[in-house]
Amino acid sequence: MRRKYLLRLFVWLFVFLSAFSCSKKSATPPAQAAGGQERGSIAAVLAIGAEMPWQPVYPGDPLMVLVRIWSPRERQELYKQTLKAEQGQAPTPSNFAPPKIADGWASSVALNLFRIDQAGKRVSVLPSGAWEPYRVKPEAGLLSLSDLGLAGHLAGWVVPPDAVKLTEGQYILTVAWKGSPPDAGSRAGNNELKGEDLFFDVKPLTSDAEKAGHLGRLAYFEYRMGNYEQARRDGKAAVALDPENLFPERIETWFITANASIGLKDFKSAKETLTALLAKLPPPAASDIALAAKQLLDSLSETEKLP
């Protein structure tokens, strides 16, 4: 049980971290700059935004979307305190507190995916009512954003390739929260908080690294569905195509491949995968990722000794 918990924990950790490191196609809105402060203005009480950790997007990919709600006003207040501290001034406590967000807030998020046709018009691909089956439900024991030291509330959706059928072209993802508190600064006073449209392109696969990225995403999806054999097959193909890539998404694929082997009770294969990954990483004492792989490898070795 402990082994399964650790493996799942690290997989989700990489997903969260990659989501916050991905580059976006749109510029940062002025209200979010400099800690959410636009000179001479008061930042919004709450804001919502959609992020896509898998970039660029390829035809046939599953679609992962993360939606985050945060308080630009809270960031603005923190930024003010930071400036005062840097100037040697005593901090002055803020009277502002962001509104509380209920645990089930994600069920009221409205996502819409559109494809832009040749005439420049939006064509619905996945309307808001079709997203709920693909929402990632919170699981006990996994890291929360507060555990990671990241401000905000985060929810995720993973849409199967067959449900989204991504092909080359331009897409738009819209996001809104229809259950925001009355004091959240919602637009039009109707308790709906809207985020900026997220534009992205689906690009063709043109290199081994891109093909590996696509296979890694399929491995992630198959693993989530419990299809461990296919997840391991896709994962092994991904790391074989692009063995020297040690960016977060590819490292995640290594862990998923090992985890899929454990799901198949093939501990020997899991240990081989982790050993191969460790050979490419710095020593565990100098790398948190290597330390995680080493701990998992040691856990497997201990498990094999049990009667």
ABEGO torsion letter per residue (X at the ends): XAAAAAAAAAAAAAAAAAAAABBBABBBBAAABGGGBBBGBBBBABBBBBBBABOBBBBGBBBBBBBBBBBAAAAAAAAAAAAAAAAGBBBBBBABBBBBBBAAAAAABBBBBBBBBAAGBBBBABBAAAAAAABBBBBBGBBBAAAAGBBEBBBBBBBBAAAAGBBBEBBBBBBBBAABBAAAGBBGGAGBBBBBBBBBBBBBBABAAAAAAAAAAAAAAAAAAGBAAAAAAAAAAAAAABAABABAAAAAAAAAAAAAAAAAGBAAAAAAAAAAAAAABBBAAABAAAAAAAAAAAAAAAAAABX
